[in-house]
């Protein structure tokens, strides 16, 4: 006859072993960052004080080391309207990081000494770049961003880089281009806008327009007007840089197939050029048919801002068109209907 007490003791022993196994899995899982580690972190406030102290120390050292570069970039944002959008770029980068806060907060990071190697190389290259007589000033802030990426790789490893590489690389849009490169990019855009505006102005009866480089000579009703100059402010470079940064942000935030993201990102350039050409053409018509004073000062700036809704509308239409270009299968399987004949 089987002893009931022994059966109960064995059952309790098994349940106790099972509970101990679960507790061991939880403790080992907490060390490995597995699902047994307890409730995951969902807010930045759940970080420990020591984590914030480390970030403040690293951030303070970074600002102290690159305060000249940071100060120069901020002054350019303030004084040059073409780069005033730079104030928004770091905010976008922080927003990108916040989108993956659950993954970042629950990572089990490990230092990667390849990042230390890149960090040392960047710190050695930085003073040499400052002392360089060739004057590649643009490489100083770019090197600063690269060093920031090396710090993240060194302290957090590849797991942290996975969620932070784009926010760090996105900071490049906040770095103003050198004047020679800026002029080299803007000149073809100014020439194109002048040619298109001239062709459209000649449609008007009694109006004769001729493009000489970036200057449009206008004769209206047999009266020669002051030449219309497509200045650097009308090149569309400001719209292009801001819209390109926005295109990267939209492609990153909204889940799409990779080919759609590439098309959306590439479309920002022709859309910006098209909108700027419209701006120059409208400016020319206002200059000739209404009054030249409405093409200067605040009127000129308002017209430039008015191109942003047009650019957003074109970009949104392209995104909508690609989303509806292919219809995904619903995965519904039609049930087979079996008809049986019953013989009576």
VOPAGU-2260 file (C-alpha; in pm, 1 decimal, decimal comma):
REM VOPAGU-2260
SITE   aa  ch    i         X         Y         Z
SITE  UNK   A    0       0,0       0,0       0,0
SITE  UNK   A    1     133,9     342,2     -95,6
SITE  UNK   A    2     201,5     580,0     188,9
SITE  UNK   A    3       3,1     903,1     136,5
SITE  UNK   A    4     240,3    1106,5     348,7
SITE  UNK   A    5     537,4    1008,9     134,1
SITE  UNK   A    6     346,9    1113,1    -177,9
SITE  UNK   A    7     263,8    1448,7     -23,3
SITE  UNK   A    8     625,5    1497,0      84,5
SITE  UNK   A    9     748,3    1416,8    -264,7
SITE  UNK   A   10     496,5    1662,5    -414,7
SITE  UNK   A   11     606,9    1934,8    -180,1
SITE  UNK   A   12     969,1    1858,0    -258,4
SITE  UNK   A   13     904,5    1885,1    -632,1
SITE  UNK   A   14     713,5    2210,8    -594,7
SITE  UNK   A   15     990,9    2346,6    -374,2
SITE  UNK   A   16    1253,7    2250,0    -630,6
SITE  UNK   A   17    1043,8    2410,5    -904,3
SITE  UNK   A   18    1009,8    2734,1    -706,2
SITE  UNK   A   19    1382,3    2735,1    -635,9
SITE  UNK   A   20    1450,7    2681,0   -1006,6
SITE  UNK   A   21    1227,7    2975,0   -1096,3
SITE  UNK   A   22    1403,2    3197,1    -842,6
SITE  UNK   A   23    1740,8    3092,0    -981,5
SITE  UNK   A   24    1624,7    3170,5   -1333,2
SITE  UNK   A   25    1505,4    3509,9   -1219,3
SITE  UNK   A   26    1833,6    3592,6   -1050,6
SITE  UNK   A   27    2042,0    3470,6   -1342,7
SITE  UNK   A   28    1804,7    3635,6   -1587,7
SITE  UNK   A   29    1842,6    3966,2   -1408,7
SITE  UNK   A   30    2215,2    3944,8   -1466,6
SITE  UNK   A   31    2172,1    3865,9   -1833,4
SITE  UNK   A   32    1890,0    4111,7   -1898,3
SITE  UNK   A   33    1638,7    3838,1   -1984,9
SITE  UNK   A   34    1260,6    3859,2   -1946,0
SITE  UNK   A   35    1297,9    3710,2   -1597,3
SITE  UNK   A   36    1470,9    4029,8   -1482,1
SITE  UNK   A   37    1145,4    4176,9   -1351,5
SITE  UNK   A   38     936,4    4465,2   -1483,0
SITE  UNK   A   39    1122,5    4656,1   -1755,2
SITE  UNK   A   40    1206,3    5022,0   -1721,1
SITE  UNK   A   41     979,7    5253,9   -1914,3
SITE  UNK   A   42    1085,3    5602,2   -1799,3
SITE  UNK   A   43    1410,2    5796,1   -1776,9
SITE  UNK   A   44    1322,4    5872,2   -1413,8
SITE  UNK   A   45    1383,9    5507,8   -1329,2
SITE  UNK   A   46    1755,3    5545,4   -1391,7
SITE  UNK   A   47    1971,5    5549,7   -1082,2
SITE  UNK   A   48    2145,3    5860,7    -954,5
SITE  UNK   A   49    2482,9    5711,8   -1041,6
SITE  UNK   A   50    2378,9    5689,9   -1408,6
SITE  UNK   A   51    2295,2    6060,2   -1418,7
SITE  UNK   A   52    2620,9    6143,4   -1241,7
SITE  UNK   A   53    2815,5    5950,0   -1504,9
SITE  UNK   A   54    2630,0    6126,2   -1786,8
SITE  UNK   A   55    2694,6    6467,3   -1629,0
SITE  UNK   A   56    3064,8    6392,2   -1591,6
SITE  UNK   A   57    3102,7    6266,4   -1949,0
SITE  UNK   A   58    2888,7    6550,5   -2086,5
SITE  UNK   A   59    3080,9    6811,1   -1887,3
SITE  UNK   A   60    3415,1    6682,4   -2012,3
SITE  UNK   A   61    3283,1    6677,0   -2370,0
SITE  UNK   A   62    3157,9    7037,7   -2352,1
SITE  UNK   A   63    3480,7    7152,7   -2185,4
SITE  UNK   A   64    3693,5    6991,9   -2454,9
SITE  UNK   A   65    3489,1    7121,6   -2750,0
SITE  UNK   A   66    3352,7    7450,6   -2612,3
SITE  UNK   A   67    3518,6    7648,2   -2894,4
SITE  UNK   A   68    3357,7    7439,0   -3165,8
SITE  UNK   A   69    3016,3    7439,5   -2995,4
SITE  UNK   A   70    3029,9    7815,0   -2941,1
SITE  UNK   A   71    3125,7    7878,8   -3304,7
SITE  UNK   A   72    2838,8    7666,5   -3434,3
SITE  UNK   A   73    2583,4    7838,3   -3208,1
SITE  UNK   A   74    2705,5    8183,1   -3315,1
SITE  UNK   A   75    2660,4    8080,7   -3677,4
SITE  UNK   A   76    2304,3    7969,2   -3601,1
SITE  UNK   A   77    2230,4    8308,7   -3446,9
SITE  UNK   A   78    2393,7    8528,3   -3710,6
SITE  UNK   A   79    2326,5    8335,7   -4032,3
SITE  UNK   A   80    1957,9    8283,7   -4122,2
SITE  UNK   A   81    2055,0    8003,0   -4360,0
SITE  UNK   A   82    2151,8    7789,3   -4059,5
SITE  UNK   A   83    1896,0    7900,8   -3803,0
SITE  UNK   A   84    1736,9    7555,3   -3823,9
SITE  UNK   A   85    2042,5    7423,4   -3639,7
SITE  UNK   A   86    1873,9    7492,3   -3305,2
SITE  UNK   A   87    1618,4    7220,6   -3383,2
SITE  UNK   A   88    1863,7    6947,6   -3484,7
SITE  UNK   A   89    1982,1    6850,8   -3131,2
SITE  UNK   A   90    1618,5    6846,4   -3016,8
SITE  UNK   A   91    1533,1    6604,6   -3296,7
SITE  UNK   A   92    1827,5    6384,5   -3195,3
SITE  UNK   A   93    1702,5    6371,6   -2837,1
SITE  UNK   A   94    1354,9    6288,7   -2964,2
SITE  UNK   A   95    1495,5    5999,9   -3172,2
SITE  UNK   A   96    1664,3    5861,5   -2861,7
SITE  UNK   A   97    1344,9    5896,6   -2660,3
SITE  UNK   A   98    1160,9    5686,4   -2918,9
SITE  UNK   A   99    1377,6    5388,5   -2815,3
SITE  UNK   A  100    1394,0    5463,0   -2443,8
SITE  UNK   A  101    1247,7    5124,1   -2345,4
SITE  UNK   A  102    1516,2    4938,2   -2537,6
SITE  UNK   A  103    1794,1    5168,2   -2415,8
SITE  UNK   A  104    1687,2    5164,8   -2051,0
SITE  UNK   A  105    1677,3    4784,8   -2040,2
SITE  UNK   A  106    2005,2    4721,1   -2221,0
SITE  UNK   A  107    2284,1    4531,2   -2051,9
SITE  UNK   A  108    2568,3    4741,9   -2190,5
SITE  UNK   A  109    2931,1    4638,8   -2202,8
SITE  UNK   A  110    3235,5    4857,9   -2275,6
SITE  UNK   A  111    3388,0    4809,4   -2619,3
SITE  UNK   A  112    3756,7    4887,4   -2640,0
SITE  UNK   A  113    3738,8    4947,9   -3013,7
SITE  UNK   A  114    3551,1    5263,8   -2917,7
SITE  UNK   A  115    3841,4    5355,5   -2688,9
SITE  UNK   A  116    4078,8    5318,9   -2983,5
SITE  UNK   A  117    3860,2    5546,9   -3199,5
SITE  UNK   A  118    3831,9    5791,1   -2911,2
SITE  UNK   A  119    4209,2    5814,1   -2872,0
SITE  UNK   A  120    4254,7    5859,3   -3247,7
SITE  UNK   A  121    3994,6    6135,9   -3251,0
SITE  UNK   A  122    4149,4    6317,1   -2955,8
SITE  UNK   A  123    4494,0    6298,6   -3118,6
SITE  UNK   A  124    4362,4    6417,6   -3455,0
SITE  UNK   A  125    4164,2    6707,0   -3308,9
SITE  UNK   A  126    4454,0    6936,0   -3200,4
SITE  UNK   A  127    4643,4    6849,7   -3518,8
SITE  UNK   A  128    4342,8    6962,0   -3720,7
SITE  UNK   A  129    4327,8    7293,0   -3533,2
SITE  UNK   A  130    4697,4    7355,8   -3600,4
SITE  UNK   A  131    4669,3    7260,7   -3966,5
SITE  UNK   A  132    4757,0    7554,8   -4197,9
SITE  UNK   A  133    4515,5    7426,3   -4462,6
SITE  UNK   A  134    4225,0    7552,0   -4253,7
SITE  UNK   A  135    3979,9    7263,2   -4275,4
SITE  UNK   A  136    3758,9    7419,3   -4011,2
SITE  UNK   A  137    3463,0    7206,0   -4116,5
SITE  UNK   A  138    3641,4    6890,3   -3999,1
SITE  UNK   A  139    3661,0    7016,4   -3640,4
SITE  UNK   A  140    3287,7    6991,1   -3559,7
SITE  UNK   A  141    3258,4    6675,8   -3771,9
SITE  UNK   A  142    3541,6    6523,2   -3569,7
SITE  UNK   A  143    3361,2    6632,4   -3253,6
SITE  UNK   A  144    3052,8    6434,8   -3359,7
SITE  UNK   A  145    3269,8    6133,7   -3447,2
SITE  UNK   A  146    3429,6    6146,8   -3101,0
SITE  UNK   A  147    3081,9    6150,9   -2946,2
SITE  UNK   A  148    3003,7    5830,7   -3135,0
SITE  UNK   A  149    3332,0    5677,9   -3014,5
SITE  UNK   A  150    3241,1    5760,9   -2653,6
SITE  UNK   A  151    2905,4    5585,9   -2691,6
SITE  UNK   A  152    3072,1    5279,8   -2843,9
SITE  UNK   A  153    3333,9    5268,6   -2568,9
SITE  UNK   A  154    3092,4    5302,4   -2276,5
SITE  UNK   A  155    2784,9    5122,9   -2412,2
SITE  UNK   A  156    2911,1    4886,3   -2680,3
SITE  UNK   A  157    2741,4    4795,5   -3006,2
SITE  UNK   A  158    2407,2    4736,8   -2834,4
SITE  UNK   A  159    2383,0    5105,0   -2745,3
SITE  UNK   A  160    2521,1    5214,2   -3082,0
SITE  UNK   A  161    2234,4    5026,4   -3248,8
SITE  UNK   A  162    1983,4    5274,9   -3106,1
SITE  UNK   A  163    2196,2    5591,9   -3106,5
SITE  UNK   A  164    2395,1    5594,0   -3429,8
SITE  UNK   A  165    2133,4    5787,8   -3628,7
SITE  UNK   A  166    2066,3    6051,5   -3357,2
SITE  UNK   A  167    2441,8    6112,2   -3341,0
SITE  UNK   A  168    2487,6    6120,2   -3719,3
SITE  UNK   A  169    2184,6    6350,2   -3748,3
SITE  UNK   A  170    2386,3    6622,0   -3572,4
SITE  UNK   A  171    2582,0    6669,5   -3896,2
SITE  UNK   A  172    2285,9    6870,1   -4030,8
SITE  UNK   A  173    2350,8    7128,6   -3759,5
SITE  UNK   A  174    2708,9    7194,6   -3873,4
SITE  UNK   A  175    2725,2    7490,1   -4116,4
SITE  UNK   A  176    2909,2    7428,1   -4440,3
SITE  UNK   A  177    3218,7    7635,0   -4521,4
SITE  UNK   A  178    3145,4    7937,4   -4737,5
SITE  UNK   A  179    3329,0    7803,6   -5041,9
SITE  UNK   A  180    3131,3    7480,2   -5037,9
SITE  UNK   A  181    2809,7    7664,1   -4965,1
SITE  UNK   A  182    2868,5    7893,7   -5262,3
SITE  UNK   A  183    2959,7    7598,3   -5485,8
SITE  UNK   A  184    2629,0    7428,5   -5401,6
SITE  UNK   A  185    2413,7    7739,7   -5428,0
SITE  UNK   A  186    2541,9    7869,8   -5761,8
SITE  UNK   A  187    2392,4    7589,5   -5979,8
SITE  UNK   A  188    2062,5    7624,6   -5796,6
SITE  UNK   A  189    2059,9    8001,6   -5853,1
SITE  UNK   A  190    2135,4    7956,6   -6224,2
SITE  UNK   A  191    1857,2    7702,6   -6262,7
SITE  UNK   A  192    1605,0    7924,3   -6084,3
SITE  UNK   A  193    1702,8    8222,5   -6299,8
SITE  UNK   A  194    1658,5    8026,6   -6625,5
SITE  UNK   A  195    1320,2    7882,7   -6531,0
SITE  UNK   A  196    1192,0    8217,5   -6401,8
SITE  UNK   A  197    1305,6    8388,7   -6722,7
SITE  UNK   A  198    1125,2    8135,6   -6941,2
SITE  UNK   A  199     801,0    8177,0   -6746,3
SITE  UNK   A  200     822,9    8556,4   -6736,0
SITE  UNK   A  201     847,1    8567,9   -7115,0
SITE  UNK   A  202     499,9    8413,6   -7134,7
SITE  UNK   A  203     347,2    8743,6   -7021,9
SITE  UNK   A  204     250,2    8970,0   -7312,0
SITE  UNK   A  205     466,6    9280,6   -7336,5
SITE  UNK   A  206     732,7    9139,6   -7103,4
SITE  UNK   A  207    1082,3    9046,2   -7218,6
SITE  UNK   A  208    1320,6    8881,2   -6976,1
SITE  UNK   A  209    1680,6    8776,4   -7033,8
SITE  UNK   A  210    1894,8    8579,0   -6792,5
SITE  UNK   A  211    2261,6    8672,3   -6758,6
SITE  UNK   A  212    2393,5    8427,6   -6506,3
SITE  UNK   A  213    2196,0    8487,9   -6187,6
SITE  UNK   A  214    2075,3    8832,7   -6302,1
SITE  UNK   A  215    1745,9    8869,4   -6491,9
SITE  UNK   A  216    1712,3    9176,1   -6715,0
SITE  UNK   A  217    1349,7    9276,5   -6756,8
SITE  UNK   A  218    1178,9    9501,9   -7015,1
SITE  UNK   A  219     806,8    9556,1   -6956,3
SITE  UNK   A  220     591,1    9766,9   -7189,7
SITE  UNK   A  221     903,1    9901,6   -7360,7
SITE  UNK   A  222    1041,2   10018,4   -7024,1
SITE  UNK   A  223    1358,2    9871,5   -6879,7
SITE  UNK   A  224    1327,7    9785,4   -6512,2
SITE  UNK   A  225    1597,6    9734,1   -6254,7
SITE  UNK   A  226    1764,9    9393,7   -6300,9
SITE  UNK   A  227    1631,6    9117,1   -6080,0
SITE  UNK   A  228    1914,6    8941,7   -5896,5
SITE  UNK   A  229    1873,3    8585,2   -5772,5
SITE  UNK   A  230    2079,3    8626,7   -5456,7
SITE  UNK   A  231    2221,6    8355,3   -5232,5
SITE  UNK   A  232    1917,6    8393,4   -5007,4
SITE  UNK   A  233    1705,4    8285,8   -5305,1
SITE  UNK   A  234    1918,6    7985,6   -5389,8
SITE  UNK   A  235    1701,7    7749,9   -5187,6
SITE  UNK   A  236    1995,0    7613,4   -4990,7
SITE  UNK   A  237    1825,5    7701,1   -4663,0
SITE  UNK   A  238    1512,4    7514,1   -4765,7
SITE  UNK   A  239    1718,8    7224,4   -4899,6
SITE  UNK   A  240    1919,4    7169,4   -4580,6
SITE  UNK   A  241    1617,7    7202,1   -4352,1
SITE  UNK   A  242    1400,2    6982,6   -4571,9
SITE  UNK   A  243    1673,2    6719,7   -4611,4
SITE  UNK   A  244    1703,9    6696,9   -4233,1
SITE  UNK   A  245    1327,3    6668,3   -4206,6
SITE  UNK   A  246    1325,2    6395,5   -4471,4
SITE  UNK   A  247    1573,6    6190,0   -4271,6
SITE  UNK   A  248    1360,6    6236,7   -3960,7
SITE  UNK   A  249    1039,1    6130,3   -4134,6
SITE  UNK   A  250    1204,8    5827,5   -4294,3
SITE  UNK   A  251    1339,1    5723,8   -3953,6
SITE  UNK   A  252    1025,5    5776,4   -3747,1
SITE  UNK   A  253     768,5    5617,5   -3978,4
SITE  UNK   A  254     805,1    5247,5   -4046,6
SITE  UNK   A  255     828,0    5180,5   -4419,0
SITE  UNK   A  256    1008,4    4935,9   -4646,5
SITE  UNK   A  257    1367,5    5034,4   -4705,6
SITE  UNK   A  258    1308,2    5122,9   -5071,5
SITE  UNK   A  259    1036,2    5369,9   -4973,7
SITE  UNK   A  260    1264,5    5533,8   -4719,4
SITE  UNK   A  261    1537,0    5574,3   -4980,4
SITE  UNK   A  262    1293,9    5730,0   -5228,6
SITE  UNK   A  263    1152,7    5967,8   -4967,6
SITE  UNK   A  264    1500,3    6074,2   -4863,8
SITE  UNK   A  265    1615,9    6123,7   -5224,4
SITE  UNK   A  266    1298,4    6316,6   -5312,5
SITE  UNK   A  267    1379,2    6595,5   -5067,3
SITE  UNK   A  268    1639,2    6739,9   -5306,9
SITE  UNK   A  269    1421,4    6778,6   -5620,7
SITE  UNK   A  270    1124,5    6893,0   -5409,6
SITE  UNK   A  271    1332,8    7165,7   -5245,4
SITE  UNK   A  272    1475,1    7277,1   -5581,3
SITE  UNK   A  273    1128,1    7281,0   -5739,0
SITE  UNK   A  274     978,2    7485,2   -5454,2
SITE  UNK   A  275    1262,7    7735,5   -5467,1
SITE  UNK   A  276    1218,2    7773,4   -5844,2
SITE  UNK   A  277     850,5    7849,5   -5784,2
SITE  UNK   A  278     954,8    8105,8   -5524,1
SITE  UNK   A  279    1192,1    8286,1   -5761,0
SITE  UNK   A  280     933,2    8283,4   -6040,3
SITE  UNK   A  281     657,9    8423,3   -5816,8
SITE  UNK   A  282     902,2    8686,7   -5693,4
SITE  UNK   A  283     970,2    8786,5   -6052,4
SITE  UNK   A  284     600,6    8825,6   -6133,8
SITE  UNK   A  285     543,8    9033,5   -5819,3
SITE  UNK   A  286     846,9    9245,6   -5904,7
SITE  UNK   A  287     723,7    9321,2   -6257,0
SITE  UNK   A  288     345,3    9320,1   -6233,9
SITE  UNK   A  289     282,9    9456,1   -5881,7
SITE  UNK   A  290     567,3    9651,2   -5719,9
SITE  UNK   A  291     935,6    9584,6   -5640,3
SITE  UNK   A  292     892,4    9671,1   -5272,5
SITE  UNK   A  293     686,1    9354,0   -5222,1
SITE  UNK   A  294     989,6    9144,5   -5312,0
SITE  UNK   A  295    1212,5    9278,8   -5035,2
SITE  UNK   A  296    1238,4    9260,7   -4659,6
SITE  UNK   A  297     962,9    9085,7   -4473,1
SITE  UNK   A  298     766,0    9016,4   -4792,6
SITE  UNK   A  299    1061,9    8822,4   -4929,8
SITE  UNK   A  300    1092,7    8620,6   -4607,1
SITE  UNK   A  301     719,6    8545,8   -4590,7
SITE  UNK   A  302     726,4    8417,3   -4948,3
SITE  UNK   A  303    1014,9    8188,6   -4857,1
SITE  UNK   A  304     829,0    8053,6   -4554,0
SITE  UNK   A  305     525,6    7999,0   -4775,6
SITE  UNK   A  306     720,8    7742,1   -4973,9
SITE  UNK   A  307     737,5    7511,6   -4672,0
SITE  UNK   A  308     367,8    7410,2   -4688,6
SITE  UNK   A  309     409,7    7341,0   -5060,4
SITE  UNK   A  310     715,4    7124,9   -4994,4
SITE  UNK   A  311     535,7    6937,2   -4715,5
SITE  UNK   A  312     232,6    6882,1   -4940,0
SITE  UNK   A  313     446,3    6735,5   -5218,7
SITE  UNK   A  314     638,2    6518,6   -4973,9
SITE  UNK   A  315     316,9    6399,2   -4809,8
SITE  UNK   A  316     160,1    6318,2   -5145,4
SITE  UNK   A  317     461,9    6109,8   -5243,6
SITE  UNK   A  318     448,8    5924,0   -4911,7
SITE  UNK   A  319      74,4    5860,9   -4952,0
SITE  UNK   A  320     119,7    5744,4   -5311,3
SITE  UNK   A  321     386,4    5490,0   -5220,2
SITE  UNK   A  322     181,4    5365,7   -4924,9
SITE  UNK   A  323    -113,9    5295,6   -5155,8
SITE  UNK   A  324      89,4    5173,5   -5451,3
SITE  UNK   A  325      81,0    4812,1   -5334,9
SITE  UNK   A  326    -201,2    4650,1   -5141,4
SITE  UNK   A  327     -81,3    4400,4   -4884,8
SITE  UNK   A  328    -253,5    4064,3   -4867,6
SITE  UNK   A  329    -482,5    4029,7   -4569,4
SITE  UNK   A  330    -384,2    3670,7   -4513,9
SITE  UNK   A  331    -745,4    3553,3   -4504,4
SITE  UNK   A  332    -774,3    3198,2   -4629,7
SITE  UNK   A  333   -1097,4    3102,6   -4795,7
SITE  UNK   A  334   -1256,5    2802,7   -4631,2
SITE  UNK   A  335   -1324,6    2503,1   -4847,9
SITE  UNK   A  336   -1693,5    2424,8   -4870,2
SITE  UNK   A  337   -1759,7    2055,2   -4882,3
SITE  UNK   A  338   -2097,2    1943,0   -5013,7
SITE  UNK   A  339   -2203,3    1592,8   -4928,8
SITE  UNK   A  340   -2489,9    1412,1   -5083,5
SITE  UNK   A  341   -2702,4    1210,9   -4853,1
SITE  UNK   A  342   -2873,6     916,2   -5008,3
SITE  UNK   A  343   -3212,7     837,5   -4867,3
